[in-house]
Amino acid sequence: MKTALITGAARGIGLATARTLLDRGWNVALLDRDEAQLFQAVRDLGEGVAVVADVSDPAQVEDAWDQVSQHFGRLDALVN
């Protein structure tokens, strides 16, 4: 199964993209800095992995990558 990481995934285009990829059978990691909205989005979708991070902070990006790679083992697409 393919895996995608989507930044800005708590709302708008990012959330719509996550929904589309999930509907097509992808594993999806949803990344956003708005923790409350992000967890609500994952609950609403019923699947996906929430990753809280601010992409302007390199340390948080590295932590996000560690979470995604530990959970899925691979990354096939990045949507930001």
C-alpha positions as CSV (number, residue, x, y, z in Angstrom):
1,M,0.0,0.0,0.0
2,K,1.3,3.5,-0.8
3,T,1.8,6.1,1.8
4,A,1.4,9.9,1.6
5,L,2.3,12.7,4.0
6,I,0.1,15.7,3.6
7,T,1.0,19.0,5.2
8,G,-1.7,21.5,6.1
9,A,-4.0,18.6,6.4
10,A,-6.4,19.7,9.1
11,R,-8.6,21.7,6.8
12,G,-9.2,22.9,3.2
13,I,-7.3,21.5,0.3
14,G,-5.0,19.4,2.6
15,L,-8.0,17.7,4.2
16,A,-9.7,17.1,0.9
17,T,-6.5,15.6,-0.5
18,A,-6.3,13.3,2.5
19,R,-9.9,12.2,2.0
20,T,-9.2,11.5,-1.7
21,L,-6.1,9.4,-1.1
22,L,-7.7,7.5,1.8
23,D,-10.7,6.7,-0.5
24,R,-8.2,5.4,-3.1
25,G,-6.6,3.0,-0.6
26,W,-3.5,5.0,0.4
27,N,-2.1,5.2,3.9
28,V,-2.1,8.8,4.9
29,A,-0.2,10.8,7.5
30,L,-2.0,14.2,8.1
31,L,0.4,16.9,9.3
32,D,-0.7,20.2,10.8
33,R,0.4,22.6,13.5
34,D,-3.2,23.0,14.8
35,E,-3.4,20.0,17.1
36,A,-7.1,20.3,18.0
37,Q,-8.3,20.7,14.4
38,L,-5.9,18.0,13.2
39,F,-7.2,15.4,15.6
40,Q,-10.8,16.3,14.8
41,A,-10.0,15.9,11.1
42,V,-8.6,12.4,11.7
43,R,-11.6,11.5,13.8
44,D,-14.0,12.7,11.1
45,L,-12.1,10.8,8.4
46,G,-12.1,7.6,10.6
47,E,-8.5,6.8,9.5
48,G,-5.1,8.3,8.9
49,V,-2.3,9.2,11.3
50,A,-2.2,12.6,12.9
51,V,1.3,14.3,13.1
52,V,1.5,17.6,14.9
53,A,4.3,19.7,13.6
54,D,5.2,23.2,12.3
55,V,7.0,22.8,9.0
56,S,8.9,26.0,9.6
57,D,10.8,24.3,12.5
58,P,13.4,21.8,11.2
59,A,13.5,19.9,14.4
60,Q,9.7,19.4,14.3
61,V,10.0,18.3,10.6
62,E,12.6,15.7,11.6
63,D,10.4,14.4,14.5
64,A,7.4,14.2,12.0
65,W,9.5,12.2,9.6
66,D,10.5,9.8,12.4
67,Q,6.8,9.3,13.3
68,V,5.8,8.6,9.7
69,S,8.6,6.3,9.0
70,Q,8.1,4.4,12.3
71,H,4.4,4.0,11.6
72,F,4.4,3.2,7.9
73,G,8.0,2.3,7.1
74,R,8.0,4.2,3.8
75,L,6.8,7.4,2.0
76,D,5.6,7.4,-1.6
77,A,4.2,10.9,-1.8
78,L,4.5,14.3,-0.2
79,V,1.7,16.8,-0.6
80,N,2.3,20.3,0.7
